[in-house]
Amino acid sequence: MSETRRVVVSSLTLGGAVGIFALSFGVASVSAGASVWQTCALSLFVFTGASQFSAMSVVGAGGSMLAAYGGAVLLAARNLVYGLALSSSAKQTAGNLPRRLFAAHFVIDETTALALAESSPRLRKIAFWTTGISLFSFWNLGTLIGAMAGSAIDPEKFGLDIAFPAAFIVMLVPHLRSKLGRQAAVLGGALCLVSVSFLPIGVPILLAACAVLVGVRNDQ
Amino acid sequence: MINDAPTNLWLMIIALAVSAYLLKMFGLVVLGSRQLPRVFDRCLGLIPAALLSALVLKDTFSIGQSLVVDARVAGFAVAVVAAWRRAPLIVVVVLAASATALLRAI
């Protein structure tokens, strides 16, 4: 049972860290112009951090809803790969079809990483559900607190408009470990900067997605 | 700011929630244990690198459609150093926000 305890403790620890991330999302989202309810709805129903940040970053900059949606969906696309990775053990992990449909909401970076780190089906199941429930709880609680705090202060005065890029930098760092990741980041950043002045607001983020094509020629 | 169009923001949130759910569900429930072509897998995996980098630069060096260099650059520089040294997010945000706020106050 100490194995179970280890899995539960790491799920809860990760949940706490994610709660802090959610605080900054809450603050950033209301300072970008969303209401507290809209901010909470994003965390409850979208529940995939990078997409939420990206959508509100584009909206806050004055971009169209379509551009905000496009960038956020592109960032959510990797959850499809996580779903695939988990699906080989999905029947044991998540159970019957209604349960799997429910479990799908929790298919994100952290649940995938912690579940796939376990080799036994029993621990994998525990890791998936405890991480999912822990993250969902902390993420939404953090969002609510951040959103309420954010609407009570002047974000610009406290330099909180930097919360978006700071969070994006923290999320970006792990992707720079591989050579392909670095190439995609440099090219994506360059595409965005050169097109900012003539494309509609938010669209340079979509253009940056073309940088993933560096993955095509590098076979292996 | 989008205070003039909260309805549109609600519509975007709903569309995004439905799309994000479908993407998660499609991999887990519909595709099952089928394999995607490796190149497709690899390109999807590179989306965060490309988009997060673009988002960082947009949020630091642009206002609307103009490129600008202002107090946010100080926060950006501090955040890069802190994140590179694996400081936790809260530390990164507080340091970056302090640098930006300080430069604005001067």
Boltz contact constraints between the chains, C-beta under 6 A:
constraints:
  - contact:
      token1: [A, 20]
      token2: [B, 89]
      max_distance: 6.0
  - contact:
      token1: [A, 20]
      token2: [B, 90]
      max_distance: 6.0
  - contact:
      token1: [A, 21]
      token2: [B, 89]
      max_distance: 6.0
  - contact:
      token1: [A, 24]
      token2: [B, 93]
      max_distance: 6.0
  - contact:
      token1: [A, 33]
      token2: [B, 1]
      max_distance: 6.0
  - contact:
      token1: [A, 33]
      token2: [B, 2]
      max_distance: 6.0
  - contact:
      token1: [A, 38]
      token2: [B, 9]
      max_distance: 6.0
  - contact:
      token1: [A, 41]
      token2: [B, 13]
      max_distance: 6.0
  - contact:
      token1: [A, 42]
      token2: [B, 13]
      max_distance: 6.0
  - contact:
      token1: [A, 45]
      token2: [B, 17]
      max_distance: 6.0
  - contact:
      token1: [A, 46]
      token2: [B, 16]
      max_distance: 6.0
  - contact:
      token1: [A, 46]
      token2: [B, 17]
      max_distance: 6.0
  - contact:
      token1: [A, 46]
      token2: [B, 20]
      max_distance: 6.0
  - contact:
      token1: [A, 48]
      token2: [B, 20]
      max_distance: 6.0
  - contact:
      token1: [A, 54]
      token2: [B, 55]
      max_distance: 6.0
  - contact:
      token1: [A, 57]
      token2: [B, 55]
      max_distance: 6.0
  - contact:
      token1: [A, 57]
      token2: [B, 59]
      max_distance: 6.0
  - contact:
      token1: [A, 59]
      token2: [B, 2]
      max_distance: 6.0
  - contact:
      token1: [A, 62]
      token2: [B, 64]
      max_distance: 6.0
  - contact:
      token1: [A, 65]
      token2: [B, 8]
      max_distance: 6.0
  - contact:
      token1: [A, 65]
      token2: [B, 12]
      max_distance: 6.0
  - contact:
      token1: [A, 68]
      token2: [B, 12]
      max_distance: 6.0
  - contact:
      token1: [A, 69]
      token2: [B, 12]
      max_distance: 6.0
  - contact:
      token1: [A, 69]
      token2: [B, 15]
      max_distance: 6.0
  - contact:
      token1: [A, 69]
      token2: [B, 16]
      max_distance: 6.0
  - contact:
      token1: [A, 72]
      token2: [B, 16]
      max_distance: 6.0
  - contact:
      token1: [A, 73]
      token2: [B, 19]
      max_distance: 6.0
  - contact:
      token1: [A, 74]
      token2: [B, 47]
      max_distance: 6.0
  - contact:
      token1: [A, 75]
      token2: [B, 51]
      max_distance: 6.0
  - contact:
      token1: [A, 76]
      token2: [B, 20]
      max_distance: 6.0
  - contact:
      token1: [A, 76]
      token2: [B, 23]
      max_distance: 6.0
  - contact:
      token1: [A, 77]
      token2: [B, 23]
      max_distance: 6.0
  - contact:
      token1: [A, 77]
      token2: [B, 44]
      max_distance: 6.0
  - contact:
      token1: [A, 78]
      token2: [B, 44]
      max_distance: 6.0
  - contact:
      token1: [A, 78]
      token2: [B, 47]
      max_distance: 6.0
  - contact:
      token1: [A, 79]
      token2: [B, 23]
      max_distance: 6.0
  - contact:
      token1: [A, 79]
      token2: [B, 24]
      max_distance: 6.0
  - contact:
      token1: [A, 80]
      token2: [B, 23]
      max_distance: 6.0
  - contact:
      token1: [A, 80]
      token2: [B, 26]
      max_distance: 6.0
  - contact:
      token1: [A, 80]
      token2: [B, 27]
      max_distance: 6.0
  - contact:
      token1: [A, 81]
      token2: [B, 44]
      max_distance: 6.0
  - contact:
      token1: [A, 83]
      token2: [B, 24]
      max_distance: 6.0
  - contact:
      token1: [A, 83]
      token2: [B, 27]
      max_distance: 6.0
  - contact:
      token1: [A, 83]
      token2: [B, 28]
      max_distance: 6.0
  - contact:
      token1: [A, 84]
      token2: [B, 27]
      max_distance: 6.0
  - contact:
      token1: [A, 84]
      token2: [B, 31]
      max_distance: 6.0
  - contact:
      token1: [A, 86]
      token2: [B, 28]
      max_distance: 6.0
  - contact:
      token1: [A, 87]
      token2: [B, 28]
      max_distance: 6.0
  - contact:
      token1: [A, 87]
      token2: [B, 32]
      max_distance: 6.0
  - contact:
      token1: [A, 87]
      token2: [B, 33]
      max_distance: 6.0
  - contact:
      token1: [A, 88]
      token2: [B, 33]
      max_distance: 6.0
  - contact:
      token1: [A, 90]
      token2: [B, 28]
      max_distance: 6.0
  - contact:
      token1: [A, 100]
      token2: [B, 29]
      max_distance: 6.0
  - contact:
      token1: [A, 104]
      token2: [B, 24]
      max_distance: 6.0
  - contact:
      token1: [A, 104]
      token2: [B, 25]
      max_distance: 6.0
  - contact:
      token1: [A, 104]
      token2: [B, 28]
      max_distance: 6.0
  - contact:
      token1: [A, 107]
      token2: [B, 24]
      max_distance: 6.0
  - contact:
      token1: [A, 107]
      token2: [B, 28]
      max_distance: 6.0
  - contact:
      token1: [A, 158]
      token2: [B, 97]
      max_distance: 6.0
  - contact:
      token1: [A, 158]
      token2: [B, 101]
      max_distance: 6.0
  - contact:
      token1: [A, 159]
      token2: [B, 97]
      max_distance: 6.0
  - contact:
      token1: [A, 159]
      token2: [B, 100]
      max_distance: 6.0
  - contact:
      token1: [A, 159]
      token2: [B, 101]
      max_distance: 6.0
  - contact:
      token1: [A, 160]
      token2: [B, 97]
      max_distance: 6.0
  - contact:
      token1: [A, 162]
      token2: [B, 72]
      max_distance: 6.0
  - contact:
      token1: [A, 162]
      token2: [B, 75]
      max_distance: 6.0
  - contact:
      token1: [A, 162]
      token2: [B, 96]
      max_distance: 6.0
  - contact:
      token1: [A, 162]
      token2: [B, 97]
      max_distance: 6.0
  - contact:
      token1: [A, 162]
      token2: [B, 100]
      max_distance: 6.0
  - contact:
      token1: [A, 163]
      token2: [B, 93]
      max_distance: 6.0
  - contact:
      token1: [A, 164]
      token2: [B, 59]
      max_distance: 6.0
  - contact:
      token1: [A, 165]
      token2: [B, 56]
      max_distance: 6.0
  - contact:
      token1: [A, 165]
      token2: [B, 59]
      max_distance: 6.0
  - contact:
      token1: [A, 165]
      token2: [B, 60]
      max_distance: 6.0
  - contact:
      token1: [A, 165]
      token2: [B, 76]
      max_distance: 6.0
  - contact:
      token1: [A, 166]
      token2: [B, 79]
      max_distance: 6.0
  - contact:
      token1: [A, 166]
      token2: [B, 92]
      max_distance: 6.0
  - contact:
      token1: [A, 166]
      token2: [B, 93]
      max_distance: 6.0
  - contact:
      token1: [A, 166]
      token2: [B, 96]
      max_distance: 6.0
  - contact:
      token1: [A, 168]
      token2: [B, 52]
      max_distance: 6.0
  - contact:
      token1: [A, 168]
      token2: [B, 55]
      max_distance: 6.0
  - contact:
      token1: [A, 168]
      token2: [B, 56]
      max_distance: 6.0
  - contact:
      token1: [A, 169]
      token2: [B, 56]
      max_distance: 6.0
  - contact:
      token1: [A, 169]
      token2: [B, 79]
      max_distance: 6.0
  - contact:
      token1: [A, 169]
      token2: [B, 80]
      max_distance: 6.0
  - contact:
      token1: [A, 169]
      token2: [B, 83]
      max_distance: 6.0
  - contact:
      token1: [A, 170]
      token2: [B, 83]
      max_distance: 6.0
  - contact:
      token1: [A, 170]
      token2: [B, 89]
      max_distance: 6.0
  - contact:
      token1: [A, 170]
      token2: [B, 92]
      max_distance: 6.0
  - contact:
      token1: [A, 171]
      token2: [B, 52]
      max_distance: 6.0
  - contact:
      token1: [A, 172]
      token2: [B, 52]
      max_distance: 6.0
  - contact:
      token1: [A, 172]
      token2: [B, 53]
      max_distance: 6.0
  - contact:
      token1: [A, 173]
      token2: [B, 83]
      max_distance: 6.0
  - contact:
      token1: [A, 175]
      token2: [B, 48]
      max_distance: 6.0
  - contact:
      token1: [A, 175]
      token2: [B, 49]
      max_distance: 6.0
  - contact:
      token1: [A, 181]
      token2: [B, 49]
      max_distance: 6.0
  - contact:
      token1: [A, 184]
      token2: [B, 46]
      max_distance: 6.0
  - contact:
      token1: [A, 184]
      token2: [B, 49]
      max_distance: 6.0
  - contact:
      token1: [A, 184]
      token2: [B, 50]
      max_distance: 6.0
  - contact:
      token1: [A, 185]
      token2: [B, 49]
      max_distance: 6.0
  - contact:
      token1: [A, 185]
      token2: [B, 53]
      max_distance: 6.0
  - contact:
      token1: [A, 188]
      token2: [B, 50]
      max_distance: 6.0
  - contact:
      token1: [A, 188]
      token2: [B, 53]
      max_distance: 6.0
  - contact:
      token1: [A, 188]
      token2: [B, 54]
      max_distance: 6.0
  - contact:
      token1: [A, 189]
      token2: [B, 53]
      max_distance: 6.0
  - contact:
      token1: [A, 189]
      token2: [B, 54]
      max_distance: 6.0
  - contact:
      token1: [A, 189]
      token2: [B, 57]
      max_distance: 6.0
  - contact:
      token1: [A, 192]
      token2: [B, 54]
      max_distance: 6.0
  - contact:
      token1: [A, 192]
      token2: [B, 57]
      max_distance: 6.0
  - contact:
      token1: [A, 192]
      token2: [B, 58]
      max_distance: 6.0
  - contact:
      token1: [A, 193]
      token2: [B, 57]
      max_distance: 6.0
  - contact:
      token1: [A, 196]
      token2: [B, 62]
      max_distance: 6.0
  - contact:
      token1: [A, 197]
      token2: [B, 65]
      max_distance: 6.0
  - contact:
      token1: [A, 201]
      token2: [B, 64]
      max_distance: 6.0
  - contact:
      token1: [A, 205]
      token2: [B, 54]
      max_distance: 6.0
  - contact:
      token1: [A, 208]
      token2: [B, 50]
      max_distance: 6.0
  - contact:
      token1: [A, 208]
      token2: [B, 51]
      max_distance: 6.0
  - contact:
      token1: [A, 208]
      token2: [B, 54]
      max_distance: 6.0
  - contact:
      token1: [A, 209]
      token2: [B, 50]
      max_distance: 6.0
  - contact:
      token1: [A, 211]
      token2: [B, 50]
      max_distance: 6.0
  - contact:
      token1: [A, 212]
      token2: [B, 43]
      max_distance: 6.0
  - contact:
      token1: [A, 212]
      token2: [B, 46]
      max_distance: 6.0
  - contact:
      token1: [A, 212]
      token2: [B, 47]
      max_distance: 6.0
  - contact:
      token1: [A, 212]
      token2: [B, 50]
      max_distance: 6.0
  - contact:
      token1: [A, 215]
      token2: [B, 42]
      max_distance: 6.0
  - contact:
      token1: [A, 215]
      token2: [B, 43]
      max_distance: 6.0
  - contact:
      token1: [A, 215]
      token2: [B, 46]
      max_distance: 6.0
  - contact:
      token1: [A, 216]
      token2: [B, 39]
      max_distance: 6.0
